[in-house]
Amino acid sequence: MTDSTVLVVGAGSAIAQDLSTRLGDRGTRLVQWSRQEGFDAVVDVVADESLPDLPETLEGLVYFPGTIELAPFPRLDMGTFRRDWEINVGGLVRVLHHAIGSLQKSEAASVVGVSTVAAGHGLGFHASIAAAKAGVEGLMRTLAAEYAPRGVRFNCVAPSLTETPLASGLIDSDAKRKRMDDRHPLGRIGRPRDVAAAIDYLLSDDASWVTGQVLAVDSGYGICH
């Protein structure tokens, strides 16, 4: 997306950093929000009373904030379900309310959300995060239909387990890592660049006829089991 501006929310994540490098190397202007220092704005999209001003026009928006709380269903209390919804869905809704005017001023804008393989396929212990991410997918499909006449595309990526700090507890030993690698048809878990490349595609003009889609980036996990 040369000569364009993209808002990256949750810019401190490993996938977001890989994506930002790809976009920046091509001359894309980045507006980076994170709860961490070192970006354009320190923002908590759930808790902050107001969100920072945006450029008049945005060509892209990517929303990375997410959670991964895995437990047997009886141990997932309502507080967990609310927190997962607020971060994954509520924050996204709030950002979109804030940014939709800037997106509509672009000739061809693209919004990408991050879901999970668990939203579309039954995985034990994923009840809370699967419910929240299914909400993300439903929201993006609905907005794809609503805003297609206005030239704004909405899509999701749905990764399986990816090597990020958020997932570190699942791969923090050689035995755990091998077990997770072996569960994936292509023999390994994801890397940040795998997911970043898919998001990069959905933002690009190469995907100008793609909207309302959930792109699986999961080593075939969702269809090969």
N, C-alpha and C positions, 0 to 999 in steps of 0.2 A: 504493500500500500504506500507507494511513493507519493510524496506531496499530499499527505493526508494526516489526520490527527486521530489517535486511538486512546481511549481511556482504559487503563488497566487497573482494576480494583483488586486489591490483595497482591500488590506488586512484589511483595517480599517472598512469595512462594517460589519453590524451585522451578516449577513449570513456567510461572510468570516471568522469571528472570531469563530463562532460555528464550521465551517468546519475545521479550523486550529486546534482547540482543539481535534476534533475527530482524525484527521490524526496524530497529534503530540503524542497523547496517545498511538498510535500503533507503534511509532518509525519512522514515515515518516519524512524525512528531508524537511524542508520548506524554500523556498526562498520567502520572503514576500515584495512586493512593495506596496507603498501607497503614496498619497500626504500628509499624516500626518506623524509626527515624531513618532519614537518608533518602527519602523520596519527595515528590512534589508537595505532598500534604500528608500529615498524620491524621488518619480518619478511621473512626469506628462507625461503620455504616449502620449498625444496629443501635448503638447507644448515643451517638452525637445528636444534639438537637437540630443542627443544620449541617448541610453538606457544602463543600467549597464550590465557588463559582466555576463554571466550565467555559471553554471556548464557545463562540457562537455556533460553530459547526463542528460536528464529530462525524468521522467516517466509520469509526468502529468503537465497540465497547466489549470488554471481556471481564467476566465476574468470576473471581477465583475463591473467595472466602468459602470455607467448608469445614466439615467436622467428620470424625470417624470414631463413633462410640459403639463398640461391638459388645454385646452381652446377650445372654438368654433373655427371652421376652419378659419374664417376671421381674427381672432386675432393671429393665428399662422403664423408669418411672415417668410420670407426666412431665416432670421438670426437664428430663432428657429430650423427650419428644418436642417440647416447646422450644428448647434451646436450639435443637437441630433445625426446626422450622424457621426460627427467627434468623439464624445465620445464613442458611442456604436459600430460603425462599423470601422471607421478609426483607432482608437486606437487599436482595436483588430487586424486589419490587420497588423499594425506596430509591435505589439508584436509578432505575428506569424511569420512575416518575420525574426525577430530577433531570435526566439526560434526554428524554424523548424529544423535546423541542429542538435540541442541537442535532440529534440524529436525523430528524425530518428535514433539516435544512441542507443535508448532504444530498447529492444526486443519487448515491447508492451506498447506504450505510449497512453495516453488518454487526449484529450482536451475537456473542457466543457465551453460553453458559456451560458449566461443568457439572455433569451428572455422574453416575456410576453404573457399572455393569449390574449391580444389585437392584437397581430400580426396575429393570426389565426382566430379571431372571431370579428365581427363588434361591436365596442364599441364607442359610441359618445364621442367627445372631445379628442380622442386619436390619431388624424391623424399623428402628427409628430413622437411620440414615436413608434406608430405601424409601420410606414414606416421604421424607423431605425431598430427596432427589427426584422422586416421581412427580412431586409438585413442581419442581423446576422444569421438568420435561413438559408437563401439561401447560404451564405458563408460556413456555417458549413456542409451543405449537399453536396455542391460541393467538398469541401476538403475531406469529408468522401470518396467520390468516387475516388478522385485523389490519396489519400494516403493509401487506404486500402491495396494495394499490398505491401506497405512499412511498414505495421504494426502499423500505427498511426490511432486511432479512434477519430472521431469528433462528438459530440452530444451537445444538448442544454437542459436546463430546461426552462419551461415556466410557471412561477408562476402567480397566481392572486395576489390581494392586500395582502401584507405581512407586519407585524408589524416591521417596520424599521424606522430609522430617515428620510430616503428619503420620506416615505409616511406619515410622522407625520401630515402634514396639512390636510389629509383626515380623520383622526381619532382623532382629538385633542379636542373632546368633547364627553360626554356620548351619546348624540343623534347621532352624526356622527358615532361613533363606533358601536352602535346598528344597525344603518341603513346598514352599511357595513357588519356586521356579518350576518344580516338577508338576504342579497343578495346572500350568499353562501350556497349551498345545505347542507353542513355539519354543518352549524350554526355558523361558525366563520371564520374570516380572517386567513391568514397563520401566522405562527411563524417562526423565522429564522431557527430553527432546522428542520422544515418540509422541507425546500428547501435544507438545508445543507445535510440532509440525502439522498436526491435524487442525489445530486452532488457526494457525497461520493460513492454511488452505481455506478454511471457512471465512476468514476475513478478506481473502483476496478476490480479485476480479475473476480468477479461475472458477470461483464458486458463485458467480453472479446469477446462476439459474438454480441455486440450491437454497431452499428455505423450509422451515418446519421439520428439519431432520435431526435425528439423534445418531451421530457417527460413533460407532463402537471402535474403541482403540484398546483392544483387550486380548491380543494374541489368539483370537478365536474362541476365547473362554465361553462367551455367551451362546455359541452355537455348536461347539464341539464336545459338549458334555451331555 
